Structures are given as structure tokens and as C-alpha cells.
Amino acid sequence: MTGNEYQKLAARTIGTPTPDKTVAHGVLGLCSEAGEVAGIFQKQYQGHAVDDEHIIKELGDCLWMIAEICTGIDVPLDRVMQTNIDKLLARYPDGFDPEKSLHRKEGDI
């Protein structure tokens, strides 16, 4: 499945009526869902096991929120994915380098 295919299927369940509300819902939901992922790992300090299936479901919720934001701003998810890879390739052409992470080129966001 491509990102664009996922985005189209996910959009079937967007319940917000306008693009601005879709974006706001997606941004707030992404923060909430990312917190749920963090909570899975936080609970291991209380003796809970980390459940990979639970992580997968929560990451799916994060992805849904990202797709919702993309839909709200009318940007294909594949474009976001490619833009990120292009940025990483430019920043770390030979793979991750802590030195390049600490000393980024001006304008590298």
C-alpha cells in the first residue's frame, strides 16, 4: 500500500466538516496518540510488558492523524514521505552521523 492509498482509505472516516477543522483535529489527535505510544513505554517502569501489537495499533492511530492533516492541507502523503527521505539523504548522505546532527547546515530544519 502506498501512502496515498492509505490516505484515501483513511479519509473515509474523517468526521470534521471543513479543512481547517480537519487540520486542527489531526494536529491535536497526533499529539494525543503520540502520548499513548509514550505511555506504553512509560508503563514498563511500573512493571508492565511492552506489547508490540498495542504499539502497532497506536502507531496506526498516529499515521491516521498525519493522513488527516495531509488531507486537510491538500497534500499527498506520498509527498510528505518523499520530502522527509530527501531531507534525510541530504543531511546524512552516508547514514546517521552524530556530528552532522549536532552541526546542521544553516536553514536545515
N, C-alpha and C positions, 0 to 999 in steps of 0.2 A: 504494500500500500504506500502511496506517495503522501507527502504532507498535504498536498492539495486535495487528494481524495479523502483523506481524514477530515480536513477542514469542511468539505462539502457535507460529509455524513454527520459531523458534529453539529453543523449549523441547523440541522433539522430540529434540534432540541433547544435552540436559543429561544428564550421566552421574553426577552426585552424588546420593546416596541420600536426603538429608534437607535440609530448608530451610536449617538453619544451615550445613551444608557447601556448599550451593549458593551462599549469600551469600559465604562466605569464598572459595570458588573464584572467584566473579565479581570480587570486590574485588582479589584478588591477580592474577588474569588481566588485569584492566583496567590495573593498574599495568604489567604486563609488556608488554601490547600498545601502550600509550601510549609506552613506551620504544622499541618497534620503530618507531613513527611518527617519534619524535625521531631515531632512528638513521638514517633515510633522509635527513633534513636534515643531520645531523652529517657524513655521508659526502661531502657536497658540498664540505666543506673539504679533503677528500682527493682532489678532482678528479672525483668521481662525479656523474653527472647525476641530477637528481631525477626519478623515474619516477612519473608520476601514477597509473598502473594499480597500482603497488605500494602507493602511499599509499591508494588506494581499498580495496584488499584489507585493509590493516592497520586502516583506519578501520572497516571492516566487522567485523573481529575485536573492536575496541573496543565497537562497538554491540552485538555478541553478548553480551559480558560485562556491559554495562549491562542488557540484557534479562534475563540470567540473575539478576542481583541483584534486579531488579524482581520476577521470578517467585519468588525465594526469600523476599521480604518481602511477597508477595501484593499488589503494587501494579501497576496497569496502566501500561505505558509511555506511553500517551497522557496519563495524568495527570501524569507527570513532565515530559513535553514542555510541556503547558499551564501547569503551575506555573512552569516556567522562563520562558516567554514572559510570563506575568502579572508575574513579578518584574522582568523587564527593562522592561516597559511602565511599571511603577510607578516604577522607578529612573530611566529615561531616556524620559520621555513624548514628547520631541521628537527622539529619536535620541541616539546616544552624545554625552556631554558630559564632557570630562576633569575639569572642576571638580566635577561630581556624582560622578564616580568617586573623586576624592580626598576628598570630604567627604560621605560617606553619612549618611543619617538613622540615628539610634540604633536598633539592632535589625535593620538591613538586612544580611542575610547572603547 
